[in-house]
Every structure is written in structure tokens, then in C-alpha cells.
Amino acid sequence: MSANRVQAAERLIAEAEKHMKTSFIALKFSPDVDSAIEAYEKAAIQLKNASEYKRAIEVYLKVAAMNESRRSYFNAGKALDSASSCCRDLEDLDGVLAYADQAAELFRSNGQPDTAYHTLIRAAKHAEPKRPDASIEFYQKAANMYRMEGGRVREAADVLNRVACLQSRAGRFNEVISTLERERELRLEAKSNEAAARTHLILILVYLKIGKEGEARESHQKGESIIHGYDTTDSARVLDEVFEAIDGGNEEEFTAAIRQPYFRSLENDFVKLSRGISLPDSVPQELDLNAAPTNSSSNVPEFNAATSQLSAPEPDIL
């Protein structure tokens, strides 16, 4: 079956090449580009279905170049996106990213940011396991494209949330803070105050994770001035309990506060982050009045030794 498809592809390629030839005898003075592109596209499909991915990529790149040369940017982008898809089958991650990036740029220049956005998102998801840095870069491109050209602020914020997850997974917490602040701004722009409060809560958790309790408290206290109605949100309520537990200095109460059911509703990366937060070192632990006294005699002189110094006879006073 694959052999038949390869043979069909060969015939179509030959047909396409024939369409591109000119002939004075046949009074054909210019190539038939449209017919050639159509034949090449059919050949690429046959090759892909025959699992001849490398040859299919070559044909798709030819189709892309031909379409771009005649300013048919959308069709050129489609061909490059198909080449990216073949690279996924070959597990060629560099090819997946390179062709998807080129395709997205062509879609954008043709005034189709939604198509460009989805092209970048597919590539970013595919790159997550092996190339998280590239995945972050593509997600950020997609967010910028949606925000600046698509006007879809809510979707851009969702993409930035994914970026923050990947950055948190890599322990790049300073970058997480910047990403979350930007996400919060987009949530507010979209008038999604509850979602903005949720993002604000994650930002505070990151501060606690990296030992910046002061910044965490300040962010919580300023929540209402940043997000209208913040103090009445579930995010603010659970954080109130977390800071009360911190003030109390009791490890068990703090653990119970930081593991409330609300935190389990966060993305998995932020659930893991919250469970890794411990009671800040700057907070004195609650004094256990039932604990046995500690032996600190090494620092305190013995009573007999101290009083023996006083037992010496006083000098006579004349």
C-alpha cells in the first residue's frame, strides 16, 4: 500500500514539474503555477500517508516557497505547518519549532492571528517535555500575538499562566513573579477580578516559597488597592488564615492553613509549590510549656562555684 502511494506521489511530482515548464511549440509562455502547486500538495499528502516524512517535508517546503513568492501567505503558512507536523512524526523537535515559527509569522502577516496563535501553541505543547525553554518562548510569543493583534486578553492571560507553571517547575521563581504580575494585569484588563485575585494568591505563594515573607505580606495587604473587591474573595480569605498561622508560629496550624482545599484547585505545579512552603524561619516557634527544660548548665556557672568566691575573708578596714 505504501509503495502504491509513493508511486502516485512520483507521478504527481512529475506532473507538477511539467506544469512549471514552458514551450514555444505548445505556445505555453509561462508556467502554470496553480496547477503545479495543486499537484505538489497532493504528492506531499501521498508521501506523508506512506510515512515518507522526509520527502513529504521537501515537497511541502517547495509548496510553501511557491506560495510565498506569489504573496499567498496563508497557503504558504499551511504548507510550513504541514512540514512541522511531519517533523513531529520524525521526532525532529528542531524542525517542529522552526517550521511552526515560520508558519505563524506568515499567518500573522496575512492578518490571521488566531491561526498563528494555535500554530505556536501546538508547537509549544509538543516541546514541553524535552525543550521547556523553547516551549516557554513559544507560549510567550502566542500570548503577545493574542494580546497585541487578536485582542483576546483572557486567552493571553491563560497562556501566561502556563508559562508561569513551566518556570515554576524549573525553579525560575524570579521569572515566575514577573510572569504572574503580567498575567494579573491581563486578568484585570479583562475585568476578571476573581481570576486576578487567584493569580495574586499564587504570586504571594511564590514569595513565601523563596523566603520573602515581607513581600508576601505587603502584596496581601495591598491586594484591595490592586484588585477591587479583593478582600472579599476566597483567595484573600485563605491567605488571611495562612498569615494568622504564621503569626501564631505553630507548625501544625501553618501546615493545615497552607493545605486547605482551595489550594488543591490550583494548577499542579502550584499545588506542589504550596506543599513545599514551610513556616518562615523569621517567625519564633510557639513555646511549649509542657516541654522538659533544656540543660543549659554549660552557660551558667554553678551556684557553689559562684558563692565560693564570696566566702573569702573580707580585708580588715582600719
C-alpha positions in Angstrom: 0.0 0.0 0.0 2.8 2.4 0.9 4.6 1.6 -2.4 1.5 2.5 -4.3 1.3 5.8 -2.5 4.9 6.6 -3.3 4.4 5.8 -6.9 1.3 8.0 -7.0 3.4 10.8 -5.4 6.1 10.3 -8.1 3.6 10.7 -10.8 2.2 13.9 -9.2 5.6 15.4 -8.8 6.3 14.7 -12.5 3.0 16.3 -13.3 3.9 19.4 -11.2 7.2 19.8 -12.9 5.5 19.5 -16.3 3.2 22.3 -15.3 6.2 24.5 -14.5 7.8 24.1 -17.9 7.2 26.5 -20.8 7.1 25.6 -24.5 7.2 27.7 -27.6 5.9 24.8 -29.7 2.8 24.4 -27.4 2.5 28.2 -27.2 2.9 27.9 -23.4 4.9 31.0 -22.5 4.5 31.0 -18.7 4.4 28.2 -16.1 1.1 27.0 -14.7 1.9 27.7 -11.0 -1.6 27.0 -9.7 -1.7 23.5 -11.2 1.9 22.8 -10.1 1.1 23.7 -6.5 -2.0 21.6 -6.6 -0.1 18.6 -7.8 2.8 19.1 -5.3 0.3 19.3 -2.5 -1.3 16.0 -3.5 2.1 14.4 -3.8 3.1 15.6 -0.3 -0.1 14.1 1.2 0.6 10.7 -0.5 4.2 10.7 0.8 3.0 11.6 4.3 0.4 8.8 4.2 3.2 6.4 3.1 5.3 7.5 6.2 7.9 9.0 3.8 8.1 12.1 6.1 11.4 13.5 4.9 10.4 13.5 1.3 7.0 15.0 2.2 8.8 17.8 4.1 10.8 18.6 1.0 7.6 18.9 -1.1 5.8 20.9 1.5 8.8 23.4 1.6 8.6 23.7 -2.2 4.9 24.4 -2.0 5.5 27.0 0.8 8.2 28.8 -1.3 6.0 28.9 -4.4 3.0 30.3 -2.5 5.1 32.9 -0.7 6.7 34.0 -3.9 3.2 34.9 -5.2 2.2 36.5 -1.9 -0.2 33.7 -0.9 1.0 33.8 2.7 -1.8 31.8 4.2 -1.3 28.9 1.9 2.5 29.2 2.4 1.9 29.0 6.2 -0.3 25.9 5.8 2.4 24.1 3.9 5.0 25.0 6.6 2.6 23.9 9.3 2.2 20.6 7.5 6.0 20.3 7.4 6.1 20.9 11.1 3.6 18.1 11.6 5.8 15.7 9.6 8.7 16.6 11.9 6.6 15.6 14.8 6.2 12.2 13.3 10.0 12.1 12.8 10.6 13.3 16.4 12.6 16.2 14.9 11.9 18.8 17.5 14.1 21.4 15.9 12.1 21.1 12.7 8.8 21.2 14.6 9.7 24.5 16.2 11.4 26.1 13.2 8.6 25.4 10.7 5.8 26.3 13.2 7.5 29.6 13.9 7.8 30.5 10.2 4.2 29.4 9.6 2.9 31.5 12.5 4.7 34.6 11.2 3.2 34.1 7.7 -0.3 33.7 9.3 0.2 36.8 11.3 1.4 38.9 8.3 -1.7 37.7 6.5 -3.9 39.1 9.2 -4.9 35.8 10.9 -3.5 36.0 14.4 -5.9 33.2 15.7 -4.3 30.7 13.3 -0.8 31.9 14.2 -1.7 31.6 17.9 -2.9 28.0 17.6 0.2 27.0 15.5 2.5 28.3 18.2 0.5 26.7 21.0 0.7 23.3 19.3 4.5 23.5 18.9 4.9 24.8 22.5 2.9 21.8 23.9 4.9 19.4 21.9 8.2 20.9 23.1 7.3 20.9 26.9 8.8 17.6 27.9 12.2 17.9 26.2 12.6 21.6 25.5 10.8 23.6 28.2 12.8 26.8 27.4 11.6 26.7 23.8 8.1 25.9 25.0 8.1 29.0 27.2 9.4 31.1 24.3 6.6 29.9 22.0 3.9 30.4 24.7 5.1 33.9 25.3 5.0 34.6 21.5 1.5 33.3 21.4 0.4 35.5 24.3 1.9 38.6 22.8 0.2 37.8 19.5 -3.2 37.3 21.1 -2.8 40.4 23.2 -1.5 42.8 20.6 -3.2 41.6 17.4 -6.0 39.3 18.4 -7.4 41.5 21.3 -8.1 38.3 23.2 -6.9 39.3 26.6 -8.3 36.4 28.6 -6.7 33.8 26.4 -3.4 35.6 26.6 -3.6 35.5 30.4 -4.3 31.8 30.3 -1.2 31.2 28.2 0.9 33.2 30.6 -0.4 31.1 33.4 1.1 28.1 31.5 4.4 29.9 31.2 4.4 30.5 34.9 3.8 26.8 35.6 6.8 25.8 33.4 9.0 28.5 35.0 8.0 27.3 38.5 8.8 23.7 37.5 12.3 24.8 36.6 12.7 26.7 39.8 13.0 30.1 38.0 11.0 31.9 40.6 12.1 35.5 39.8 10.8 34.9 36.3 7.6 33.4 37.7 7.0 36.6 39.7 7.3 38.8 36.5 5.0 36.4 34.5 2.4 36.3 37.2 2.4 40.1 37.6 1.8 40.4 33.8 -0.9 37.7 34.0 -2.7 39.6 36.8 -2.7 42.8 34.7 -4.3 41.0 31.8 -6.9 39.5 34.2 -7.7 43.0 35.4 -7.9 44.3 31.9 -10.4 41.5 31.1 -12.4 42.6 34.2 -11.9 39.1 35.7 -11.3 40.2 39.3 -11.8 36.8 40.9 -9.2 35.3 38.4 -6.9 38.2 39.1 -7.2 37.5 42.9 -6.3 33.9 42.2 -3.2 34.9 40.3 -2.4 37.3 43.1 -2.6 34.4 45.6 -0.1 32.4 43.5 2.2 35.3 43.4 2.2 35.5 47.2 2.8 31.8 47.5 5.9 32.2 45.3 7.2 35.0 47.7 6.7 32.7 50.6 8.4 29.8 48.8 11.6 31.9 48.2 11.6 33.2 51.8 10.3 36.8 51.0 7.7 36.9 53.8 7.8 40.7 53.9 6.9 41.0 50.2 4.2 38.4 50.6 2.6 40.3 53.5 2.9 43.6 51.6 1.3 42.1 48.5 -1.6 40.7 50.5 -2.2 44.0 52.3 -2.2 45.9 49.1 -4.5 43.4 47.4 -7.6 45.6 47.7 -5.8 48.6 46.2 -4.8 46.5 43.2 -7.9 44.4 42.7 -11.3 45.8 43.5 -13.2 43.5 45.9 -10.0 41.5 46.7 -10.7 41.4 50.5 -14.0 39.5 49.9 -12.5 36.9 47.6 -11.8 33.3 48.6 -8.1 33.9 47.7 -7.9 36.7 50.4 -9.7 34.6 52.9 -7.4 31.6 52.7 -4.4 33.9 52.8 -5.7 35.6 55.9 -5.6 32.1 57.6 -2.1 31.4 56.3 -0.7 34.7 57.7 -2.6 34.1 61.0 -0.9 30.7 61.3 2.5 32.3 60.5 1.9 34.9 63.3 1.0 32.1 65.7 4.2 30.3 64.9 2.6 26.9 65.2 3.9 24.4 62.5 0.8 22.2 62.6 -1.6 25.2 62.2 0.5 26.6 59.4 0.5 23.2 57.5 -3.2 23.0 57.9 -3.7 26.5 56.6 -1.4 26.1 53.6 -3.1 22.8 52.6 -6.7 24.0 52.6 -8.9 22.6 49.8 -8.7 25.9 47.9 -5.0 25.3 47.2 -5.8 22.0 45.6 -7.8 23.8 42.9 -4.6 25.4 41.6 -2.5 24.1 38.7 -0.5 21.0 39.7 2.8 22.9 39.6 1.4 25.5 42.1 -0.1 22.8 44.3 3.4 21.2 44.6 4.8 24.7 45.2 2.3 25.3 48.1 3.1 22.0 49.7 6.8 22.8 49.7 6.3 26.0 51.7 7.3 25.8 55.4 6.8 28.1 58.3 9.1 31.1 57.8 12.3 31.0 59.8 11.9 34.6 61.0 8.8 33.6 63.0 9.6 32.4 66.5 8.1 28.9 67.2 5.3 28.7 69.7 6.7 28.0 73.2 5.7 24.5 74.5 5.1 25.0 78.3 4.9 21.2 78.8 8.3 20.5 77.3 11.2 19.4 79.5 13.6 22.1 80.5 16.8 22.3 78.4 20.2 21.7 80.0 21.9 25.0 79.7 24.3 24.5 82.7 27.3 24.9 80.4 26.5 28.5 80.0 25.6 29.2 83.7 28.2 28.9 86.5 27.4 26.5 89.3 25.9 28.2 92.4 28.6 26.7 94.7 31.3 27.9 92.4 29.9 31.3 92.3 29.3 31.6 96.1 32.8 30.2 96.9 34.2 33.4 95.5 32.2 35.3 98.2 33.4 33.1 101.1 36.9 34.6 101.1 37.6 36.8 104.3 37.0 40.4 103.8 40.1 42.6 104.4 40.3 44.5 107.7 39.2 48.0 107.5 41.3 50.3 109.6 
